[in-house]
Amino acid sequence: MSTGAERSLRSQVEKWLGPTSSTPVRVTRFSRAHSNQRPCVRIELLLPAGPLGFFFFRHRDGTWCVFPPETERLAMHAYQGAG
């Protein structure tokens, strides 16, 4: 099970981009994913060769990931009635 610190956007940015004081990181876009209206953020790492960007998506459990959450699908349920 992941801790709150491991689930934060900051920890995911550090994991994927490894920013240092000499390579600053900035948020370049904050919006909602079209498929599920959950937040998504574009983070940009400023490198000498040019900017490198990643999108992070907020999942239902509160984690931030580089892949979008699965879309919710309709489901049919059958319930046994009282006999």
Secondary structure, DSSP 8 states (H G I E B T S, - for coil): ---HHHHSHHHHHHHHH--BTTB-EEEEEEEE-TTT--EEEEEEEEETTEEEEEEEEE-TTS-EESS----------------
